[in-house]
């Protein structure tokens, strides 16, 4: 009689278990992870909010390297192109012709926190494309 407990594991069951583990642990590069629809949660300095955030204030980062955002309280509706490198989101605005660099502090499936100088921007993901 074989005393090894592994001899009882059936191959199809093992294959299914390994498949579930593999697909649930898939890696997504940061550049792909930053894409999607993000709701502004806060904009501020030193933990204090400096901009009033409304329910419709969002930033959209599209797979085609375009972006736009809307912040109602400061009457901003901006758009342009984006790139991502070295934990930094680069936004090139169409008008005015400006390039801004946001250092990313936290990027997950659900949260994005970044800063530009001393100003911190916090977002929660609404959805992806």
PATI-807206 format. One record per atom (N, C-alpha, C): atom name; residue number from 1; residue in three letters; x, y, z. Coordinates in nm, 2 decimals. Example, Ala and Ser with C-alpha at 12.3 -4.5 7.8 and 13.67 -1.06 7.14 Angstrom:
2
@a: N, k: 1, r: ALA, u: 1.32, v: -0.57, w: 0.78
@a: CA, k: 1, r: ALA, u: 1.23, v: -0.45, w: 0.78
@a: C, k: 1, r: ALA, u: 1.32, v: -0.33, w: 0.78
@a: N, k: 2, r: SER, u: 1.28, v: -0.22, w: 0.71
@a: CA, k: 2, r: SER, u: 1.37, v: -0.11, w: 0.71
@a: C, k: 2, r: SER, u: 1.29, v: 0.00, w: 0.79
//
This chain:
129
@a: N, k: 1, r: UNK, u: 0.08, v: -0.12, w: 0.00
@a: CA, k: 1, r: UNK, u: 0.00, v: 0.00, w: 0.00
@a: C, k: 1, r: UNK, u: 0.09, v: 0.12, w: 0.00
@a: N, k: 2, r: UNK, u: 0.06, v: 0.22, w: -0.08
@a: CA, k: 2, r: UNK, u: 0.13, v: 0.34, w: -0.10
@a: C, k: 2, r: UNK, u: 0.09, v: 0.44, w: 0.01
@a: N, k: 3, r: UNK, u: 0.18, v: 0.49, w: 0.09
@a: CA, k: 3, r: UNK, u: 0.14, v: 0.58, w: 0.20
@a: C, k: 3, r: UNK, u: 0.15, v: 0.73, w: 0.16
@a: N, k: 4, r: UNK, u: 0.19, v: 0.76, w: 0.04
@a: CA, k: 4, r: UNK, u: 0.21, v: 0.89, w: -0.01
@a: C, k: 4, r: UNK, u: 0.07, v: 0.95, w: -0.04
@a: N, k: 5, r: UNK, u: 0.03, v: 1.06, w: 0.03
@a: CA, k: 5, r: UNK, u: -0.10, v: 1.12, w: 0.01
@a: C, k: 5, r: UNK, u: -0.12, v: 1.18, w: -0.13
@a: N, k: 6, r: UNK, u: -0.01, v: 1.21, w: -0.20
@a: CA, k: 6, r: UNK, u: -0.03, v: 1.27, w: -0.34
@a: C, k: 6, r: UNK, u: -0.08, v: 1.17, w: -0.44
@a: N, k: 7, r: UNK, u: -0.07, v: 1.04, w: -0.42
@a: CA, k: 7, r: UNK, u: -0.12, v: 0.94, w: -0.52
@a: C, k: 7, r: UNK, u: -0.27, v: 0.95, w: -0.53
@a: N, k: 8, r: UNK, u: -0.34, v: 1.01, w: -0.44
@a: CA, k: 8, r: UNK, u: -0.48, v: 1.02, w: -0.45
@a: C, k: 8, r: UNK, u: -0.53, v: 1.14, w: -0.53
@a: N, k: 9, r: UNK, u: -0.44, v: 1.23, w: -0.56
@a: CA, k: 9, r: UNK, u: -0.48, v: 1.35, w: -0.64
@a: C, k: 9, r: UNK, u: -0.50, v: 1.31, w: -0.79
@a: N, k: 10, r: UNK, u: -0.61, v: 1.34, w: -0.84
@a: CA, k: 10, r: UNK, u: -0.64, v: 1.31, w: -0.98
@a: C, k: 10, r: UNK, u: -0.58, v: 1.42, w: -1.07
@a: N, k: 11, r: UNK, u: -0.53, v: 1.38, w: -1.19
@a: CA, k: 11, r: UNK, u: -0.47, v: 1.47, w: -1.28
@a: C, k: 11, r: UNK, u: -0.57, v: 1.58, w: -1.32
@a: N, k: 12, r: UNK, u: -0.69, v: 1.56, w: -1.36
@a: CA, k: 12, r: UNK, u: -0.78, v: 1.67, w: -1.40
@a: C, k: 12, r: UNK, u: -0.81, v: 1.77, w: -1.28
@a: N, k: 13, r: UNK, u: -0.82, v: 1.72, w: -1.16
@a: CA, k: 13, r: UNK, u: -0.83, v: 1.81, w: -1.05
@a: C, k: 13, r: UNK, u: -0.71, v: 1.90, w: -1.03
@a: N, k: 14, r: UNK, u: -0.60, v: 1.84, w: -1.04
@a: CA, k: 14, r: UNK, u: -0.47, v: 1.91, w: -1.03
@a: C, k: 14, r: UNK, u: -0.46, v: 2.02, w: -1.14
@a: N, k: 15, r: UNK, u: -0.49, v: 1.98, w: -1.26
@a: CA, k: 15, r: UNK, u: -0.49, v: 2.07, w: -1.37
@a: C, k: 15, r: UNK, u: -0.58, v: 2.19, w: -1.35
@a: N, k: 16, r: UNK, u: -0.70, v: 2.16, w: -1.30
@a: CA, k: 16, r: UNK, u: -0.80, v: 2.27, w: -1.27
@a: C, k: 16, r: UNK, u: -0.75, v: 2.36, w: -1.17
@a: N, k: 17, r: UNK, u: -0.70, v: 2.31, w: -1.06
@a: CA, k: 17, r: UNK, u: -0.64, v: 2.39, w: -0.95
@a: C, k: 17, r: UNK, u: -0.53, v: 2.48, w: -1.00
@a: N, k: 18, r: UNK, u: -0.44, v: 2.43, w: -1.07
@a: CA, k: 18, r: UNK, u: -0.33, v: 2.51, w: -1.12
@a: C, k: 18, r: UNK, u: -0.37, v: 2.61, w: -1.22
@a: N, k: 19, r: UNK, u: -0.47, v: 2.58, w: -1.30
@a: CA, k: 19, r: UNK, u: -0.53, v: 2.68, w: -1.40
@a: C, k: 19, r: UNK, u: -0.59, v: 2.80, w: -1.32
@a: N, k: 20, r: UNK, u: -0.67, v: 2.77, w: -1.22
@a: CA, k: 20, r: UNK, u: -0.73, v: 2.88, w: -1.14
@a: C, k: 20, r: UNK, u: -0.62, v: 2.96, w: -1.08
@a: N, k: 21, r: UNK, u: -0.52, v: 2.90, w: -1.02
@a: CA, k: 21, r: UNK, u: -0.42, v: 2.98, w: -0.95
@a: C, k: 21, r: UNK, u: -0.34, v: 3.07, w: -1.05
@a: N, k: 22, r: UNK, u: -0.31, v: 3.01, w: -1.17
@a: CA, k: 22, r: UNK, u: -0.24, v: 3.09, w: -1.27
@a: C, k: 22, r: UNK, u: -0.32, v: 3.21, w: -1.32
@a: N, k: 23, r: UNK, u: -0.45, v: 3.19, w: -1.35
@a: CA, k: 23, r: UNK, u: -0.53, v: 3.30, w: -1.41
@a: C, k: 23, r: UNK, u: -0.57, v: 3.41, w: -1.30
@a: N, k: 24, r: UNK, u: -0.57, v: 3.37, w: -1.18
@a: CA, k: 24, r: UNK, u: -0.61, v: 3.46, w: -1.07
@a: C, k: 24, r: UNK, u: -0.49, v: 3.55, w: -1.03
@a: N, k: 25, r: UNK, u: -0.37, v: 3.50, w: -1.07
@a: CA, k: 25, r: UNK, u: -0.25, v: 3.58, w: -1.03
@a: C, k: 25, r: UNK, u: -0.18, v: 3.64, w: -1.15
@a: N, k: 26, r: UNK, u: -0.26, v: 3.67, w: -1.26
@a: CA, k: 26, r: UNK, u: -0.20, v: 3.73, w: -1.38
@a: C, k: 26, r: UNK, u: -0.14, v: 3.87, w: -1.35
@a: N, k: 27, r: UNK, u: -0.03, v: 3.90, w: -1.42
@a: CA, k: 27, r: UNK, u: 0.03, v: 4.03, w: -1.40
@a: C, k: 27, r: UNK, u: -0.02, v: 4.13, w: -1.50
@a: N, k: 28, r: UNK, u: -0.04, v: 4.25, w: -1.46
@a: CA, k: 28, r: UNK, u: -0.08, v: 4.36, w: -1.55
@a: C, k: 28, r: UNK, u: 0.02, v: 4.47, w: -1.54
@a: N, k: 29, r: UNK, u: 0.09, v: 4.51, w: -1.65
@a: CA, k: 29, r: UNK, u: 0.19, v: 4.62, w: -1.64
@a: C, k: 29, r: UNK, u: 0.12, v: 4.75, w: -1.60
@a: N, k: 30, r: UNK, u: 0.20, v: 4.83, w: -1.53
@a: CA, k: 30, r: UNK, u: 0.15, v: 4.96, w: -1.48
@a: C, k: 30, r: UNK, u: 0.09, v: 5.04, w: -1.59
@a: N, k: 31, r: UNK, u: 0.15, v: 5.04, w: -1.71
@a: CA, k: 31, r: UNK, u: 0.10, v: 5.13, w: -1.82
@a: C, k: 31, r: UNK, u: -0.05, v: 5.08, w: -1.85
@a: N, k: 32, r: UNK, u: -0.07, v: 4.95, w: -1.85
@a: CA, k: 32, r: UNK, u: -0.21, v: 4.91, w: -1.87
@a: C, k: 32, r: UNK, u: -0.30, v: 4.93, w: -1.75
@a: N, k: 33, r: UNK, u: -0.24, v: 4.92, w: -1.63
@a: CA, k: 33, r: UNK, u: -0.32, v: 4.93, w: -1.51
@a: C, k: 33, r: UNK, u: -0.37, v: 5.08, w: -1.49
@a: N, k: 34, r: UNK, u: -0.30, v: 5.18, w: -1.54
@a: CA, k: 34, r: UNK, u: -0.34, v: 5.31, w: -1.53
@a: C, k: 34, r: UNK, u: -0.46, v: 5.35, w: -1.62
@a: N, k: 35, r: UNK, u: -0.48, v: 5.27, w: -1.72
@a: CA, k: 35, r: UNK, u: -0.59, v: 5.30, w: -1.82
@a: C, k: 35, r: UNK, u: -0.72, v: 5.28, w: -1.75
@a: N, k: 36, r: UNK, u: -0.82, v: 5.36, w: -1.79
@a: CA, k: 36, r: UNK, u: -0.95, v: 5.34, w: -1.73
@a: C, k: 36, r: UNK, u: -1.02, v: 5.47, w: -1.70
@a: N, k: 37, r: UNK, u: -1.13, v: 5.46, w: -1.62
@a: CA, k: 37, r: UNK, u: -1.21, v: 5.57, w: -1.58
@a: C, k: 37, r: UNK, u: -1.19, v: 5.59, w: -1.43
@a: N, k: 38, r: UNK, u: -1.14, v: 5.71, w: -1.39
@a: CA, k: 38, r: UNK, u: -1.10, v: 5.73, w: -1.25
@a: C, k: 38, r: UNK, u: -1.18, v: 5.85, w: -1.20
@a: N, k: 39, r: UNK, u: -1.24, v: 5.83, w: -1.08
@a: CA, k: 39, r: UNK, u: -1.32, v: 5.94, w: -1.01
@a: C, k: 39, r: UNK, u: -1.23, v: 6.01, w: -0.92
@a: N, k: 40, r: UNK, u: -1.23, v: 6.14, w: -0.92
@a: CA, k: 40, r: UNK, u: -1.15, v: 6.22, w: -0.83
@a: C, k: 40, r: UNK, u: -1.21, v: 6.20, w: -0.69
@a: N, k: 41, r: UNK, u: -1.12, v: 6.17, w: -0.59
@a: CA, k: 41, r: UNK, u: -1.16, v: 6.16, w: -0.45
@a: C, k: 41, r: UNK, u: -1.11, v: 6.28, w: -0.37
@a: N, k: 42, r: UNK, u: -0.99, v: 6.33, w: -0.41
@a: CA, k: 42, r: UNK, u: -0.94, v: 6.45, w: -0.34
@a: C, k: 42, r: UNK, u: -0.82, v: 6.51, w: -0.42
@a: N, k: 43, r: UNK, u: -0.81, v: 6.64, w: -0.40
@a: CA, k: 43, r: UNK, u: -0.69, v: 6.71, w: -0.45
@a: C, k: 43, r: UNK, u: -0.65, v: 6.80, w: -0.34
@a: N, k: 44, r: UNK, u: -0.52, v: 6.79, w: -0.29
@a: CA, k: 44, r: UNK, u: -0.49, v: 6.87, w: -0.18
@a: C, k: 44, r: UNK, u: -0.34, v: 6.87, w: -0.15
@a: N, k: 45, r: UNK, u: -0.31, v: 6.94, w: -0.04
@a: CA, k: 45, r: UNK, u: -0.17, v: 6.95, w: 0.01
@a: C, k: 45, r: UNK, u: -0.17, v: 6.92, w: 0.16
@a: N, k: 46, r: UNK, u: -0.07, v: 6.85, w: 0.20
@a: CA, k: 46, r: UNK, u: -0.05, v: 6.81, w: 0.34
@a: C, k: 46, r: UNK, u: -0.17, v: 6.75, w: 0.41
@a: N, k: 47, r: UNK, u: -0.24, v: 6.67, w: 0.33
@a: CA, k: 47, r: UNK, u: -0.36, v: 6.60, w: 0.38
@a: C, k: 47, r: UNK, u: -0.49, v: 6.69, w: 0.39
@a: N, k: 48, r: UNK, u: -0.48, v: 6.81, w: 0.34
@a: CA, k: 48, r: UNK, u: -0.60, v: 6.90, w: 0.34
@a: C, k: 48, r: UNK, u: -0.65, v: 6.92, w: 0.19
@a: N, k: 49, r: UNK, u: -0.78, v: 6.90, w: 0.17
@a: CA, k: 49, r: UNK, u: -0.84, v: 6.92, w: 0.04
@a: C, k: 49, r: UNK, u: -0.83, v: 7.07, w: 0.00
@a: N, k: 50, r: UNK, u: -0.79, v: 7.10, w: -0.12
@a: CA, k: 50, r: UNK, u: -0.78, v: 7.23, w: -0.17
@a: C, k: 50, r: UNK, u: -0.88, v: 7.26, w: -0.28
@a: N, k: 51, r: UNK, u: -0.94, v: 7.16, w: -0.33
@a: CA, k: 51, r: UNK, u: -1.03, v: 7.17, w: -0.45
@a: C, k: 51, r: UNK, u: -1.16, v: 7.09, w: -0.41
@a: N, k: 52, r: UNK, u: -1.28, v: 7.16, w: -0.43
@a: CA, k: 52, r: UNK, u: -1.40, v: 7.09, w: -0.41
@a: C, k: 52, r: UNK, u: -1.42, v: 6.99, w: -0.52
@a: N, k: 53, r: UNK, u: -1.45, v: 6.86, w: -0.48
@a: CA, k: 53, r: UNK, u: -1.47, v: 6.75, w: -0.58
@a: C, k: 53, r: UNK, u: -1.61, v: 6.72, w: -0.58
@a: N, k: 54, r: UNK, u: -1.67, v: 6.71, w: -0.71
@a: CA, k: 54, r: UNK, u: -1.81, v: 6.67, w: -0.73
@a: C, k: 54, r: UNK, u: -1.82, v: 6.53, w: -0.78
@a: N, k: 55, r: UNK, u: -1.94, v: 6.48, w: -0.78
@a: CA, k: 55, r: UNK, u: -1.97, v: 6.35, w: -0.82
@a: C, k: 55, r: UNK, u: -1.94, v: 6.32, w: -0.96
@a: N, k: 56, r: UNK, u: -1.94, v: 6.42, w: -1.05
@a: CA, k: 56, r: UNK, u: -1.91, v: 6.40, w: -1.19
@a: C, k: 56, r: UNK, u: -1.77, v: 6.43, w: -1.23
@a: N, k: 57, r: UNK, u: -1.68, v: 6.45, w: -1.14
@a: CA, k: 57, r: UNK, u: -1.54, v: 6.49, w: -1.17
@a: C, k: 57, r: UNK, u: -1.46, v: 6.36, w: -1.19
@a: N, k: 58, r: UNK, u: -1.42, v: 6.34, w: -1.32
@a: CA, k: 58, r: UNK, u: -1.35, v: 6.22, w: -1.35
@a: C, k: 58, r: UNK, u: -1.23, v: 6.24, w: -1.44
@a: N, k: 59, r: UNK, u: -1.14, v: 6.15, w: -1.45
@a: CA, k: 59, r: UNK, u: -1.03, v: 6.15, w: -1.54
@a: C, k: 59, r: UNK, u: -1.04, v: 6.02, w: -1.62
@a: N, k: 60, r: UNK, u: -1.03, v: 6.03, w: -1.75
@a: CA, k: 60, r: UNK, u: -1.04, v: 5.91, w: -1.84
@a: C, k: 60, r: UNK, u: -0.90, v: 5.90, w: -1.91
@a: N, k: 61, r: UNK, u: -0.84, v: 5.78, w: -1.89
@a: CA, k: 61, r: UNK, u: -0.71, v: 5.75, w: -1.95
@a: C, k: 61, r: UNK, u: -0.74, v: 5.63, w: -2.05
@a: N, k: 62, r: UNK, u: -0.73, v: 5.66, w: -2.18
@a: CA, k: 62, r: UNK, u: -0.77, v: 5.57, w: -2.28
@a: C, k: 62, r: UNK, u: -0.65, v: 5.49, w: -2.33
@a: N, k: 63, r: UNK, u: -0.68, v: 5.36, w: -2.38
@a: CA, k: 63, r: UNK, u: -0.57, v: 5.28, w: -2.44
@a: C, k: 63, r: UNK, u: -0.51, v: 5.34, w: -2.56
@a: N, k: 64, r: UNK, u: -0.57, v: 5.43, w: -2.63
@a: CA, k: 64, r: UNK, u: -0.52, v: 5.50, w: -2.75
@a: C, k: 64, r: UNK, u: -0.42, v: 5.61, w: -2.72
@a: N, k: 65, r: UNK, u: -0.38, v: 5.63, w: -2.59
@a: CA, k: 65, r: UNK, u: -0.29, v: 5.73, w: -2.54
@a: C, k: 65, r: UNK, u: -0.35, v: 5.87, w: -2.53
@a: N, k: 66, r: UNK, u: -0.49, v: 5.88, w: -2.53
@a: CA, k: 66, r: UNK, u: -0.55, v: 6.01, w: -2.51
@a: C, k: 66, r: UNK, u: -0.61, v: 6.01, w: -2.37
@a: N, k: 67, r: UNK, u: -0.63, v: 6.13, w: -2.31
@a: CA, k: 67, r: UNK, u: -0.69, v: 6.15, w: -2.18
@a: C, k: 67, r: UNK, u: -0.78, v: 6.27, w: -2.18
@a: N, k: 68, r: UNK, u: -0.87, v: 6.27, w: -2.09
@a: CA, k: 68, r: UNK, u: -0.94, v: 6.39, w: -2.06
@a: C, k: 68, r: UNK, u: -0.99, v: 6.39, w: -1.92
@a: N, k: 69, r: UNK, u: -1.00, v: 6.51, w: -1.86
@a: CA, k: 69, r: UNK, u: -1.06, v: 6.51, w: -1.72
@a: C, k: 69, r: UNK, u: -1.15, v: 6.63, w: -1.71
@a: N, k: 70, r: UNK, u: -1.23, v: 6.62, w: -1.61
@a: CA, k: 70, r: UNK, u: -1.33, v: 6.72, w: -1.58
@a: C, k: 70, r: UNK, u: -1.34, v: 6.75, w: -1.43
@a: N, k: 71, r: UNK, u: -1.32, v: 6.87, w: -1.39
@a: CA, k: 71, r: UNK, u: -1.33, v: 6.91, w: -1.25
@a: C, k: 71, r: UNK, u: -1.43, v: 7.03, w: -1.25
@a: N, k: 72, r: UNK, u: -1.55, v: 7.01, w: -1.21
@a: CA, k: 72, r: UNK, u: -1.66, v: 7.11, w: -1.22
@a: C, k: 72, r: UNK, u: -1.63, v: 7.23, w: -1.14
@a: N, k: 73, r: UNK, u: -1.59, v: 7.22, w: -1.02
@a: CA, k: 73, r: UNK, u: -1.57, v: 7.33, w: -0.93
@a: C, k: 73, r: UNK, u: -1.47, v: 7.44, w: -0.97
@a: N, k: 74, r: UNK, u: -1.37, v: 7.40, w: -1.05
@a: CA, k: 74, r: UNK, u: -1.27, v: 7.49, w: -1.11
@a: C, k: 74, r: UNK, u: -1.29, v: 7.51, w: -1.26
@a: N, k: 75, r: UNK, u: -1.40, v: 7.46, w: -1.31
@a: CA, k: 75, r: UNK, u: -1.44, v: 7.48, w: -1.45
@a: C, k: 75, r: UNK, u: -1.32, v: 7.43, w: -1.54
@a: N, k: 76, r: UNK, u: -1.27, v: 7.31, w: -1.52
@a: CA, k: 76, r: UNK, u: -1.17, v: 7.26, w: -1.60
@a: C, k: 76, r: UNK, u: -1.22, v: 7.14, w: -1.68
@a: N, k: 77, r: UNK, u: -1.20, v: 7.14, w: -1.81
@a: CA, k: 77, r: UNK, u: -1.22, v: 7.03, w: -1.89
@a: C, k: 77, r: UNK, u: -1.10, v: 7.02, w: -1.99
@a: N, k: 78, r: UNK, u: -1.01, v: 6.94, w: -1.95
@a: CA, k: 78, r: UNK, u: -0.88, v: 6.93, w: -2.03
@a: C, k: 78, r: UNK, u: -0.87, v: 6.80, w: -2.10
@a: N, k: 79, r: UNK, u: -0.79, v: 6.80, w: -2.21
@a: CA, k: 79, r: UNK, u: -0.77, v: 6.68, w: -2.28
@a: C, k: 79, r: UNK, u: -0.63, v: 6.69, w: -2.35
@a: N, k: 80, r: UNK, u: -0.59, v: 6.57, w: -2.40
@a: CA, k: 80, r: UNK, u: -0.46, v: 6.56, w: -2.47
@a: C, k: 80, r: UNK, u: -0.41, v: 6.42, w: -2.48
@a: N, k: 81, r: UNK, u: -0.28, v: 6.40, w: -2.47
@a: CA, k: 81, r: UNK, u: -0.23, v: 6.27, w: -2.48
@a: C, k: 81, r: UNK, u: -0.15, v: 6.23, w: -2.36
@a: N, k: 82, r: UNK, u: -0.13, v: 6.11, w: -2.33
@a: CA, k: 82, r: UNK, u: -0.06, v: 6.06, w: -2.21
@a: C, k: 82, r: UNK, u: 0.05, v: 5.96, w: -2.24
@a: N, k: 83, r: UNK, u: 0.15, v: 5.95, w: -2.16
@a: CA, k: 83, r: UNK, u: 0.24, v: 5.84, w: -2.16
@a: C, k: 83, r: UNK, u: 0.28, v: 5.80, w: -2.02
@a: N, k: 84, r: UNK, u: 0.34, v: 5.69, w: -2.00
@a: CA, k: 84, r: UNK, u: 0.37, v: 5.64, w: -1.86
@a: C, k: 84, r: UNK, u: 0.51, v: 5.58, w: -1.87
@a: N, k: 85, r: UNK, u: 0.59, v: 5.62, w: -1.77
@a: CA, k: 85, r: UNK, u: 0.73, v: 5.56, w: -1.76
@a: C, k: 85, r: UNK, u: 0.78, v: 5.59, w: -1.62
@a: N, k: 86, r: UNK, u: 0.86, v: 5.50, w: -1.57
@a: CA, k: 86, r: UNK, u: 0.93, v: 5.51, w: -1.44
@a: C, k: 86, r: UNK, u: 0.84, v: 5.57, w: -1.33
@a: N, k: 87, r: UNK, u: 0.72, v: 5.50, w: -1.32
@a: CA, k: 87, r: UNK, u: 0.62, v: 5.54, w: -1.22
@a: C, k: 87, r: UNK, u: 0.57, v: 5.68, w: -1.23
@a: N, k: 88, r: UNK, u: 0.57, v: 5.74, w: -1.35
@a: CA, k: 88, r: UNK, u: 0.53, v: 5.87, w: -1.37
@a: C, k: 88, r: UNK, u: 0.43, v: 5.88, w: -1.49
@a: N, k: 89, r: UNK, u: 0.32, v: 5.95, w: -1.46
@a: CA, k: 89, r: UNK, u: 0.22, v: 5.97, w: -1.57
@a: C, k: 89, r: UNK, u: 0.25, v: 6.11, w: -1.63
@a: N, k: 90, r: UNK, u: 0.27, v: 6.11, w: -1.76
@a: CA, k: 90, r: UNK, u: 0.30, v: 6.23, w: -1.83
@a: C, k: 90, r: UNK, u: 0.17, v: 6.27, w: -1.91
@a: N, k: 91, r: UNK, u: 0.12, v: 6.39, w: -1.88
@a: CA, k: 91, r: UNK, u: 0.01, v: 6.44, w: -1.96
@a: C, k: 91, r: UNK, u: 0.05, v: 6.56, w: -2.04
@a: N, k: 92, r: UNK, u: 0.03, v: 6.55, w: -2.17
@a: CA, k: 92, r: UNK, u: 0.05, v: 6.66, w: -2.27
@a: C, k: 92, r: UNK, u: -0.08, v: 6.71, w: -2.31
@a: N, k: 93, r: UNK, u: -0.11, v: 6.84, w: -2.27
@a: CA, k: 93, r: UNK, u: -0.23, v: 6.90, w: -2.29
@a: C, k: 93, r: UNK, u: -0.24, v: 6.96, w: -2.43
@a: N, k: 94, r: UNK, u: -0.35, v: 6.95, w: -2.49
@a: CA, k: 94, r: UNK, u: -0.37, v: 7.01, w: -2.63
@a: C, k: 94, r: UNK, u: -0.37, v: 7.16, w: -2.62
@a: N, k: 95, r: UNK, u: -0.45, v: 7.22, w: -2.53
@a: CA, k: 95, r: UNK, u: -0.45, v: 7.36, w: -2.50
@a: C, k: 95, r: UNK, u: -0.47, v: 7.39, w: -2.35
@a: N, k: 96, r: UNK, u: -0.39, v: 7.47, w: -2.29
@a: CA, k: 96, r: UNK, u: -0.27, v: 7.52, w: -2.35
@a: C, k: 96, r: UNK, u: -0.16, v: 7.41, w: -2.37
@a: N, k: 97, r: UNK, u: -0.07, v: 7.44, w: -2.46
@a: CA, k: 97, r: UNK, u: 0.03, v: 7.34, w: -2.50
@a: C, k: 97, r: UNK, u: 0.12, v: 7.33, w: -2.37
@a: N, k: 98, r: UNK, u: 0.09, v: 7.22, w: -2.29
@a: CA, k: 98, r: UNK, u: 0.16, v: 7.21, w: -2.16
@a: C, k: 98, r: UNK, u: 0.19, v: 7.06, w: -2.14
@a: N, k: 99, r: UNK, u: 0.31, v: 7.03, w: -2.08
@a: CA, k: 99, r: UNK, u: 0.34, v: 6.89, w: -2.04
@a: C, k: 99, r: UNK, u: 0.36, v: 6.89, w: -1.89
@a: N, k: 100, r: UNK, u: 0.28, v: 6.80, w: -1.82
@a: CA, k: 100, r: UNK, u: 0.29, v: 6.79, w: -1.68
@a: C, k: 100, r: UNK, u: 0.33, v: 6.65, w: -1.64
@a: N, k: 101, r: UNK, u: 0.40, v: 6.63, w: -1.53
@a: CA, k: 101, r: UNK, u: 0.45, v: 6.50, w: -1.49
@a: C, k: 101, r: UNK, u: 0.40, v: 6.47, w: -1.34
@a: N, k: 102, r: UNK, u: 0.33, v: 6.36, w: -1.33
@a: CA, k: 102, r: UNK, u: 0.27, v: 6.32, w: -1.20
@a: C, k: 102, r: UNK, u: 0.34, v: 6.20, w: -1.15
@a: N, k: 103, r: UNK, u: 0.41, v: 6.20, w: -1.04
@a: CA, k: 103, r: UNK, u: 0.47, v: 6.08, w: -0.99
@a: C, k: 103, r: UNK, u: 0.36, v: 6.00, w: -0.92
@a: N, k: 104, r: UNK, u: 0.36, v: 5.87, w: -0.95
@a: CA, k: 104, r: UNK, u: 0.26, v: 5.78, w: -0.90
@a: C, k: 104, r: UNK, u: 0.31, v: 5.72, w: -0.77
@a: N, k: 105, r: UNK, u: 0.23, v: 5.74, w: -0.67
@a: CA, k: 105, r: UNK, u: 0.26, v: 5.68, w: -0.53
@a: C, k: 105, r: UNK, u: 0.19, v: 5.55, w: -0.51
@a: N, k: 106, r: UNK, u: 0.07, v: 5.53, w: -0.56
@a: CA, k: 106, r: UNK, u: 0.00, v: 5.41, w: -0.55
@a: C, k: 106, r: UNK, u: -0.09, v: 5.39, w: -0.67
@a: N, k: 107, r: UNK, u: -0.08, v: 5.27, w: -0.73
@a: CA, k: 107, r: UNK, u: -0.15, v: 5.23, w: -0.84
@a: C, k: 107, r: UNK, u: -0.20, v: 5.08, w: -0.82
@a: N, k: 108, r: UNK, u: -0.33, v: 5.06, w: -0.82
@a: CA, k: 108, r: UNK, u: -0.39, v: 4.93, w: -0.80
@a: C, k: 108, r: UNK, u: -0.51, v: 4.92, w: -0.89
@a: N, k: 109, r: UNK, u: -0.58, v: 4.81, w: -0.88
@a: CA, k: 109, r: UNK, u: -0.70, v: 4.79, w: -0.96
@a: C, k: 109, r: UNK, u: -0.81, v: 4.89, w: -0.92
@a: N, k: 110, r: UNK, u: -0.80, v: 4.94, w: -0.80
@a: CA, k: 110, r: UNK, u: -0.90, v: 5.02, w: -0.74
@a: C, k: 110, r: UNK, u: -0.86, v: 5.17, w: -0.71
@a: N, k: 111, r: UNK, u: -0.74, v: 5.19, w: -0.69
@a: CA, k: 111, r: UNK, u: -0.69, v: 5.32, w: -0.64
@a: C, k: 111, r: UNK, u: -0.57, v: 5.38, w: -0.72
@a: N, k: 112, r: UNK, u: -0.57, v: 5.51, w: -0.73
@a: CA, k: 112, r: UNK, u: -0.46, v: 5.58, w: -0.79
@a: C, k: 112, r: UNK, u: -0.43, v: 5.70, w: -0.71
@a: N, k: 113, r: UNK, u: -0.31, v: 5.71, w: -0.66
@a: CA, k: 113, r: UNK, u: -0.26, v: 5.83, w: -0.58
@a: C, k: 113, r: UNK, u: -0.13, v: 5.88, w: -0.65
@a: N, k: 114, r: UNK, u: -0.13, v: 6.00, w: -0.69
@a: CA, k: 114, r: UNK, u: -0.01, v: 6.06, w: -0.75
@a: C, k: 114, r: UNK, u: 0.00, v: 6.20, w: -0.70
@a: N, k: 115, r: UNK, u: 0.12, v: 6.26, w: -0.73
@a: CA, k: 115, r: UNK, u: 0.15, v: 6.39, w: -0.69
@a: C, k: 115, r: UNK, u: 0.23, v: 6.47, w: -0.79
@a: N, k: 116, r: UNK, u: 0.21, v: 6.60, w: -0.79
@a: CA, k: 116, r: UNK, u: 0.29, v: 6.69, w: -0.88
@a: C, k: 116, r: UNK, u: 0.34, v: 6.80, w: -0.78
@a: N, k: 117, r: UNK, u: 0.47, v: 6.80, w: -0.76
@a: CA, k: 117, r: UNK, u: 0.52, v: 6.89, w: -0.65
@a: C, k: 117, r: UNK, u: 0.46, v: 6.85, w: -0.52
@a: N, k: 118, r: UNK, u: 0.40, v: 6.94, w: -0.45
@a: CA, k: 118, r: UNK, u: 0.34, v: 6.91, w: -0.32
@a: C, k: 118, r: UNK, u: 0.19, v: 6.88, w: -0.33
@a: N, k: 119, r: UNK, u: 0.13, v: 6.89, w: -0.45
@a: CA, k: 119, r: UNK, u: -0.01, v: 6.86, w: -0.46
@a: C, k: 119, r: UNK, u: -0.04, v: 6.72, w: -0.49
@a: N, k: 120, r: UNK, u: -0.13, v: 6.66, w: -0.41
@a: CA, k: 120, r: UNK, u: -0.16, v: 6.52, w: -0.42
@a: C, k: 120, r: UNK, u: -0.30, v: 6.50, w: -0.48
@a: N, k: 121, r: UNK, u: -0.31, v: 6.40, w: -0.57
@a: CA, k: 121, r: UNK, u: -0.43, v: 6.37, w: -0.64
@a: C, k: 121, r: UNK, u: -0.47, v: 6.23, w: -0.60
@a: N, k: 122, r: UNK, u: -0.60, v: 6.21, w: -0.55
@a: CA, k: 122, r: UNK, u: -0.64, v: 6.07, w: -0.52
@a: C, k: 122, r: UNK, u: -0.76, v: 6.04, w: -0.60
@a: N, k: 123, r: UNK, u: -0.76, v: 5.92, w: -0.65
@a: CA, k: 123, r: UNK, u: -0.87, v: 5.87, w: -0.74
@a: C, k: 123, r: UNK, u: -0.92, v: 5.73, w: -0.70
@a: N, k: 124, r: UNK, u: -1.04, v: 5.69, w: -0.73
@a: CA, k: 124, r: UNK, u: -1.09, v: 5.56, w: -0.72
@a: C, k: 124, r: UNK, u: -1.13, v: 5.52, w: -0.86
@a: N, k: 125, r: UNK, u: -1.11, v: 5.39, w: -0.90
@a: CA, k: 125, r: UNK, u: -1.15, v: 5.35, w: -1.03
@a: C, k: 125, r: UNK, u: -1.30, v: 5.33, w: -1.04
@a: N, k: 126, r: UNK, u: -1.35, v: 5.38, w: -1.15
@a: CA, k: 126, r: UNK, u: -1.50, v: 5.36, w: -1.18
@a: C, k: 126, r: UNK, u: -1.51, v: 5.24, w: -1.26
@a: N, k: 127, r: UNK, u: -1.43, v: 5.23, w: -1.37
@a: CA, k: 127, r: UNK, u: -1.43, v: 5.11, w: -1.46
@a: C, k: 127, r: UNK, u: -1.31, v: 5.12, w: -1.55
@a: N, k: 128, r: UNK, u: -1.29, v: 5.01, w: -1.62
@a: CA, k: 128, r: UNK, u: -1.19, v: 5.00, w: -1.73
@a: C, k: 128, r: UNK, u: -1.26, v: 4.99, w: -1.86
@a: N, k: 129, r: UNK, u: -1.18, v: 5.01, w: -1.97
@a: CA, k: 129, r: UNK, u: -1.24, v: 5.00, w: -2.10
@a: C, k: 129, r: UNK, u: -1.28, v: 4.86, w: -2.13
//
